[in-house]
């Protein structure tokens, strides 16, 4: 799983785009601004299947800082 602004590079490596509604802790400069829960559309979320496991679009709980 990765986040990028250049999906074409990673698609060549076997990654696929996914659409997720993401939950994460909003932290800025060490300060907690509550939980975020929204569909991310300012970048691309991508995944690469390993060992035959599948990935489904839906809700993604990050439970941490958005890197």
Biopython code that builds the backbone (N, CA, C, O; Angstrom):
import numpy as np
from Bio.PDB.StructureBuilder import StructureBuilder

atoms = [
    (1, "UNK", "N", (0.838, -1.161, 0.000)),
    (1, "UNK", "CA", (0.000, 0.000, 0.000)),
    (1, "UNK", "C", (0.888, 1.231, 0.000)),
    (1, "UNK", "O", (1.878, 1.285, 0.729)),
    (2, "UNK", "N", (0.536, 2.231, -0.822)),
    (2, "UNK", "CA", (1.304, 3.469, -0.858)),
    (2, "UNK", "C", (0.425, 4.638, -1.266)),
    (2, "UNK", "O", (-0.681, 4.457, -1.774)),
    (3, "UNK", "N", (0.934, 5.840, -1.033)),
    (3, "UNK", "CA", (0.276, 7.088, -1.409)),
    (3, "UNK", "C", (1.229, 7.832, -2.330)),
    (3, "UNK", "O", (2.410, 7.971, -2.014)),
    (4, "UNK", "N", (0.725, 8.319, -3.480)),
    (4, "UNK", "CA", (1.604, 8.963, -4.451)),
    (4, "UNK", "C", (0.872, 10.029, -5.259)),
    (4, "UNK", "O", (-0.357, 10.068, -5.310)),
    (5, "UNK", "N", (1.658, 10.882, -5.879)),
    (5, "UNK", "CA", (1.147, 11.853, -6.847)),
    (5, "UNK", "C", (1.466, 11.423, -8.279)),
    (5, "UNK", "O", (1.007, 12.045, -9.236)),
    (6, "UNK", "N", (2.256, 10.356, -8.419)),
    (6, "UNK", "CA", (2.667, 9.885, -9.748)),
    (6, "UNK", "C", (2.307, 8.398, -9.921)),
    (6, "UNK", "O", (3.193, 7.544, -9.885)),
    (7, "UNK", "N", (1.031, 8.088, -10.107)),
    (7, "UNK", "CA", (0.617, 6.682, -10.187)),
    (7, "UNK", "C", (1.197, 5.931, -11.387)),
    (7, "UNK", "O", (1.374, 4.715, -11.314)),
    (8, "UNK", "N", (1.491, 6.613, -12.469)),
    (8, "UNK", "CA", (1.984, 5.919, -13.660)),
    (8, "UNK", "C", (3.295, 5.179, -13.381)),
    (8, "UNK", "O", (3.528, 4.107, -13.939)),
    (9, "UNK", "N", (4.141, 5.734, -12.533)),
    (9, "UNK", "CA", (5.403, 5.073, -12.183)),
    (9, "UNK", "C", (5.130, 3.747, -11.483)),
    (9, "UNK", "O", (5.738, 2.730, -11.818)),
    (10, "UNK", "N", (4.216, 3.751, -10.511)),
    (10, "UNK", "CA", (3.938, 2.560, -9.716)),
    (10, "UNK", "C", (3.083, 1.543, -10.465)),
    (10, "UNK", "O", (3.173, 0.346, -10.193)),
    (11, "UNK", "N", (2.255, 2.002, -11.405)),
    (11, "UNK", "CA", (1.476, 1.071, -12.214)),
    (11, "UNK", "C", (2.408, 0.177, -13.032)),
    (11, "UNK", "O", (2.098, -0.992, -13.265)),
    (12, "UNK", "N", (3.531, 0.709, -13.462)),
    (12, "UNK", "CA", (4.517, -0.086, -14.207)),
    (12, "UNK", "C", (5.136, -1.173, -13.331)),
    (12, "UNK", "O", (5.672, -2.159, -13.839)),
    (13, "UNK", "N", (5.058, -0.988, -12.008)),
    (13, "UNK", "CA", (5.611, -1.956, -11.057)),
    (13, "UNK", "C", (4.546, -2.905, -10.509)),
    (13, "UNK", "O", (4.815, -3.686, -9.596)),
    (14, "UNK", "N", (3.338, -2.834, -11.069)),
    (14, "UNK", "CA", (2.289, -3.765, -10.676)),
    (14, "UNK", "C", (1.303, -3.254, -9.638)),
    (14, "UNK", "O", (0.449, -4.014, -9.181)),
    (15, "UNK", "N", (1.400, -1.977, -9.251)),
    (15, "UNK", "CA", (0.457, -1.405, -8.286)),
    (15, "UNK", "C", (-0.824, -0.998, -9.003)),
    (15, "UNK", "O", (-0.813, -0.694, -10.195)),
    (16, "UNK", "N", (-1.934, -0.995, -8.253)),
    (16, "UNK", "CA", (-3.232, -0.608, -8.787)),
    (16, "UNK", "C", (-3.814, 0.504, -7.916)),
    (16, "UNK", "O", (-3.579, 0.545, -6.708)),
    (17, "UNK", "N", (-4.573, 1.402, -8.541)),
    (17, "UNK", "CA", (-5.230, 2.475, -7.797)),
    (17, "UNK", "C", (-6.417, 1.911, -7.022)),
    (17, "UNK", "O", (-7.047, 0.945, -7.452)),
    (18, "UNK", "N", (-6.712, 2.517, -5.887)),
    (18, "UNK", "CA", (-7.873, 2.137, -5.105)),
    (18, "UNK", "C", (-8.577, 3.399, -4.604)),
    (18, "UNK", "O", (-7.954, 4.449, -4.445)),
    (19, "UNK", "N", (-9.865, 3.284, -4.361)),
    (19, "UNK", "CA", (-10.643, 4.392, -3.816)),
    (19, "UNK", "C", (-11.047, 3.996, -2.406)),
    (19, "UNK", "O", (-11.714, 2.981, -2.204)),
    (20, "UNK", "N", (-10.640, 4.799, -1.432)),
    (20, "UNK", "CA", (-10.898, 4.471, -0.037)),
    (20, "UNK", "C", (-11.441, 5.675, 0.708)),
    (20, "UNK", "O", (-11.057, 6.811, 0.431)),
    (21, "UNK", "N", (-12.326, 5.427, 1.647)),
    (21, "UNK", "CA", (-12.700, 6.437, 2.617)),
    (21, "UNK", "C", (-11.768, 6.168, 3.802)),
    (21, "UNK", "O", (-11.831, 5.103, 4.415)),
    (22, "UNK", "N", (-10.917, 7.124, 4.116)),
    (22, "UNK", "CA", (-9.840, 6.912, 5.075)),
    (22, "UNK", "C", (-10.162, 7.563, 6.421)),
    (22, "UNK", "O", (-10.670, 8.683, 6.477)),
    (23, "UNK", "N", (-9.857, 6.840, 7.505)),
    (23, "UNK", "CA", (-9.951, 7.380, 8.865)),
    (23, "UNK", "C", (-8.538, 7.479, 9.422)),
    (23, "UNK", "O", (-7.754, 6.540, 9.287)),
    (24, "UNK", "N", (-8.203, 8.608, 10.050)),
    (24, "UNK", "CA", (-6.883, 8.787, 10.634)),
    (24, "UNK", "C", (-6.945, 9.849, 11.721)),
    (24, "UNK", "O", (-7.893, 10.630, 11.789)),
    (25, "UNK", "N", (-5.930, 9.867, 12.563)),
    (25, "UNK", "CA", (-5.817, 10.870, 13.605)),
    (25, "UNK", "C", (-5.187, 12.116, 13.003)),
    (25, "UNK", "O", (-4.073, 12.057, 12.483)),
    (26, "UNK", "N", (-5.891, 13.250, 13.067)),
    (26, "UNK", "CA", (-5.361, 14.508, 12.530)),
    (26, "UNK", "C", (-4.404, 15.113, 13.552)),
    (26, "UNK", "O", (-4.830, 15.613, 14.593)),
    (27, "UNK", "N", (-3.124, 15.064, 13.251)),
    (27, "UNK", "CA", (-2.091, 15.611, 14.121)),
    (27, "UNK", "C", (-1.260, 16.593, 13.309)),
    (27, "UNK", "O", (-0.791, 16.270, 12.218)),
    (28, "UNK", "N", (-1.082, 17.788, 13.849)),
    (28, "UNK", "CA", (-0.255, 18.786, 13.184)),
    (28, "UNK", "C", (0.602, 19.464, 14.239)),
    (28, "UNK", "O", (0.091, 20.016, 15.214)),
    (29, "UNK", "N", (1.929, 19.415, 14.030)),
    (29, "UNK", "CA", (2.893, 19.997, 14.963)),
    (29, "UNK", "C", (2.638, 19.539, 16.395)),
    (29, "UNK", "O", (2.658, 20.333, 17.334)),
    (30, "UNK", "N", (2.394, 18.227, 16.537)),
    (30, "UNK", "CA", (2.224, 17.628, 17.851)),
    (30, "UNK", "C", (0.881, 17.890, 18.511)),
    (30, "UNK", "O", (0.685, 17.540, 19.675)),
    (31, "UNK", "N", (-0.031, 18.492, 17.792)),
    (31, "UNK", "CA", (-1.334, 18.823, 18.366)),
    (31, "UNK", "C", (-2.425, 17.965, 17.727)),
    (31, "UNK", "O", (-2.479, 17.830, 16.505)),
    (32, "UNK", "N", (-3.290, 17.389, 18.554)),
    (32, "UNK", "CA", (-4.370, 16.532, 18.105)),
    (32, "UNK", "C", (-5.551, 17.386, 17.656)),
    (32, "UNK", "O", (-6.052, 18.215, 18.414)),
    (33, "UNK", "N", (-5.988, 17.176, 16.422)),
    (33, "UNK", "CA", (-7.132, 17.906, 15.880)),
    (33, "UNK", "C", (-8.316, 16.978, 15.627)),
    (33, "UNK", "O", (-9.186, 17.286, 14.813)),
    (34, "UNK", "N", (-8.351, 15.844, 16.323)),
    (34, "UNK", "CA", (-9.466, 14.910, 16.206)),
    (34, "UNK", "C", (-9.284, 13.902, 15.090)),
    (34, "UNK", "O", (-8.224, 13.814, 14.470)),
    (35, "UNK", "N", (-10.328, 13.153, 14.852)),
    (35, "UNK", "CA", (-10.299, 12.112, 13.823)),
    (35, "UNK", "C", (-10.763, 12.675, 12.487)),
    (35, "UNK", "O", (-11.721, 13.445, 12.417)),
    (36, "UNK", "N", (-10.073, 12.279, 11.442)),
    (36, "UNK", "CA", (-10.504, 12.598, 10.091)),
    (36, "UNK", "C", (-11.150, 11.366, 9.489)),
    (36, "UNK", "O", (-10.709, 10.245, 9.745)),
    (37, "UNK", "N", (-12.180, 11.559, 8.700)),
    (37, "UNK", "CA", (-12.838, 10.436, 8.022)),
    (37, "UNK", "C", (-13.392, 10.977, 6.707)),
    (37, "UNK", "O", (-14.474, 11.562, 6.672)),
    (38, "UNK", "N", (-12.642, 10.777, 5.636)),
    (38, "UNK", "CA", (-13.065, 11.314, 4.348)),
    (38, "UNK", "C", (-12.427, 10.542, 3.199)),
    (38, "UNK", "O", (-11.426, 9.849, 3.378)),
    (39, "UNK", "N", (-13.014, 10.672, 2.038)),
    (39, "UNK", "CA", (-12.431, 10.067, 0.847)),
    (39, "UNK", "C", (-11.283, 10.954, 0.389)),
    (39, "UNK", "O", (-11.451, 12.162, 0.219)),
    (40, "UNK", "N", (-10.140, 10.361, 0.196)),
    (40, "UNK", "CA", (-8.947, 11.102, -0.202)),
    (40, "UNK", "C", (-8.972, 11.285, -1.715)),
    (40, "UNK", "O", (-9.070, 10.314, -2.465)),
    (41, "UNK", "N", (-8.884, 12.552, -2.162)),
    (41, "UNK", "CA", (-8.897, 12.792, -3.600)),
    (41, "UNK", "C", (-7.803, 13.760, -4.050)),
    (41, "UNK", "O", (-7.804, 14.199, -5.200)),
    (42, "UNK", "N", (-6.867, 14.098, -3.154)),
    (42, "UNK", "CA", (-5.772, 14.988, -3.545)),
    (42, "UNK", "C", (-4.482, 14.224, -3.846)),
    (42, "UNK", "O", (-3.440, 14.827, -4.103)),
    (43, "UNK", "N", (-4.562, 12.891, -3.812)),
    (43, "UNK", "CA", (-3.439, 12.032, -4.166)),
    (43, "UNK", "C", (-4.019, 10.661, -4.530)),
    (43, "UNK", "O", (-5.233, 10.461, -4.470)),
    (44, "UNK", "N", (-3.157, 9.732, -4.901)),
    (44, "UNK", "CA", (-3.607, 8.396, -5.286)),
    (44, "UNK", "C", (-3.192, 7.389, -4.222)),
    (44, "UNK", "O", (-2.037, 7.363, -3.797)),
    (45, "UNK", "N", (-4.138, 6.562, -3.797)),
    (45, "UNK", "CA", (-3.852, 5.441, -2.918)),
    (45, "UNK", "C", (-3.703, 4.231, -3.823)),
    (45, "UNK", "O", (-4.543, 3.985, -4.688)),
    (46, "UNK", "N", (-2.627, 3.474, -3.619)),
    (46, "UNK", "CA", (-2.350, 2.337, -4.488)),
    (46, "UNK", "C", (-1.950, 1.122, -3.664)),
    (46, "UNK", "O", (-1.471, 1.252, -2.538)),
    (47, "UNK", "N", (-2.152, -0.057, -4.236)),
    (47, "UNK", "CA", (-1.778, -1.295, -3.570)),
    (47, "UNK", "C", (-1.183, -2.253, -4.593)),
    (47, "UNK", "O", (-1.369, -2.108, -5.801)),
    (48, "UNK", "N", (-0.467, -3.228, -4.071)),
    (48, "UNK", "CA", (0.066, -4.296, -4.916)),
    (48, "UNK", "C", (-0.260, -5.611, -4.218)),
    (48, "UNK", "O", (0.115, -5.822, -3.065)),
    (49, "UNK", "N", (-0.956, -6.485, -4.922)),
    (49, "UNK", "CA", (-1.336, -7.769, -4.340)),
    (49, "UNK", "C", (-0.107, -8.657, -4.172)),
    (49, "UNK", "O", (0.753, -8.727, -5.050)),
    (50, "UNK", "N", (-0.045, -9.323, -3.044)),
    (50, "UNK", "CA", (1.012, -10.305, -2.793)),
    (50, "UNK", "C", (0.351, -11.599, -2.326)),
    (50, "UNK", "O", (-0.687, -11.575, -1.663)),
    (51, "UNK", "N", (0.937, -12.680, -2.663)),
    (51, "UNK", "CA", (0.480, -14.021, -2.281)),
    (51, "UNK", "C", (-0.998, -14.275, -2.574)),
    (51, "UNK", "O", (-1.665, -14.995, -1.831)),
    (52, "UNK", "N", (-1.515, -13.681, -3.665)),
    (52, "UNK", "CA", (-2.871, -13.967, -4.086)),
    (52, "UNK", "C", (-3.978, -13.311, -3.278)),
    (52, "UNK", "O", (-5.154, -13.566, -3.538)),
    (53, "UNK", "N", (-3.638, -12.475, -2.309)),
    (53, "UNK", "CA", (-4.659, -11.809, -1.508)),
    (53, "UNK", "C", (-5.269, -10.663, -2.312)),
    (53, "UNK", "O", (-4.600, -10.052, -3.145)),
    (54, "UNK", "N", (-6.557, -10.377, -2.053)),
    (54, "UNK", "CA", (-7.248, -9.326, -2.782)),
    (54, "UNK", "C", (-7.414, -8.086, -1.907)),
    (54, "UNK", "O", (-7.332, -8.153, -0.680)),
    (55, "UNK", "N", (-7.648, -6.970, -2.560)),
    (55, "UNK", "CA", (-7.871, -5.689, -1.890)),
    (55, "UNK", "C", (-9.218, -5.174, -2.365)),
    (55, "UNK", "O", (-9.516, -5.225, -3.558)),
    (56, "UNK", "N", (-10.033, -4.680, -1.446)),
    (56, "UNK", "CA", (-11.344, -4.169, -1.820)),
    (56, "UNK", "C", (-11.432, -2.686, -1.527)),
    (56, "UNK", "O", (-10.936, -2.218, -0.503)),
    (57, "UNK", "N", (-12.067, -1.940, -2.433)),
    (57, "UNK", "CA", (-12.335, -0.530, -2.170)),
    (57, "UNK", "C", (-13.319, -0.439, -1.014)),
    (57, "UNK", "O", (-14.163, -1.317, -0.834)),
    (58, "UNK", "N", (-13.206, 0.630, -0.233)),
    (58, "UNK", "CA", (-14.109, 0.796, 0.903)),
    (58, "UNK", "C", (-13.520, 1.709, 1.941)),
    (58, "UNK", "O", (-13.024, 2.787, 1.615)),
    (59, "UNK", "N", (-13.568, 1.290, 3.200)),
    (59, "UNK", "CA", (-13.055, 2.086, 4.318)),
    (59, "UNK", "C", (-11.672, 1.585, 4.725)),
    (59, "UNK", "O", (-11.432, 0.382, 4.820)),
    (60, "UNK", "N", (-10.766, 2.538, 4.962)),
    (60, "UNK", "CA", (-9.405, 2.220, 5.381)),
    (60, "UNK", "C", (-9.120, 2.969, 6.682)),
    (60, "UNK", "O", (-9.147, 4.199, 6.711)),
    (61, "UNK", "N", (-8.850, 2.238, 7.739)),
    (61, "UNK", "CA", (-8.593, 2.835, 9.045)),
    (61, "UNK", "C", (-7.078, 2.891, 9.270)),
    (61, "UNK", "O", (-6.438, 1.863, 9.494)),
    (62, "UNK", "N", (-6.515, 4.096, 9.210)),
    (62, "UNK", "CA", (-5.078, 4.271, 9.364)),
    (62, "UNK", "C", (-4.653, 4.350, 10.824)),
    (62, "UNK", "O", (-3.516, 4.006, 11.148)),
    (63, "UNK", "N", (-5.529, 4.790, 11.703)),
    (63, "UNK", "CA", (-5.259, 4.892, 13.143)),
    (63, "UNK", "C", (-3.883, 5.480, 13.449)),
    (63, "UNK", "O", (-3.156, 4.961, 14.296)),
    (64, "UNK", "N", (-3.544, 6.519, 12.786)),
    (64, "UNK", "CA", (-2.265, 7.161, 13.016)),
    (64, "UNK", "C", (-2.121, 8.394, 12.150)),
    (64, "UNK", "O", (-3.050, 8.777, 11.439)),
    (65, "UNK", "N", (-0.977, 9.002, 12.211)),
    (65, "UNK", "CA", (-0.713, 10.236, 11.483)),
    (65, "UNK", "C", (-0.645, 9.986, 9.980)),
    (65, "UNK", "O", (-0.093, 8.975, 9.547)),
    (66, "UNK", "N", (-1.194, 10.886, 9.190)),
    (66, "UNK", "CA", (-1.146, 10.813, 7.721)),
    (66, "UNK", "C", (0.226, 11.290, 7.291)),
    (66, "UNK", "O", (0.517, 12.484, 7.367)),
    (67, "UNK", "N", (1.071, 10.382, 6.843)),
    (67, "UNK", "CA", (2.457, 10.706, 6.525)),
    (67, "UNK", "C", (2.578, 11.403, 5.213)),
    (67, "UNK", "O", (3.684, 11.747, 4.796)),
]
sb = StructureBuilder()
sb.init_structure("model")
sb.init_model(0)
sb.init_chain("A")
sb.init_seg("    ")
for serial, (resi, resn, name, xyz) in enumerate(atoms, 1):
    if name == "N":
        sb.init_residue(resn, " ", resi, " ")
    sb.init_atom(name, np.array(xyz, "f"), 0.0, 1.0, " ", f" {name:<3s}", serial, name[0])
structure = sb.get_structure()
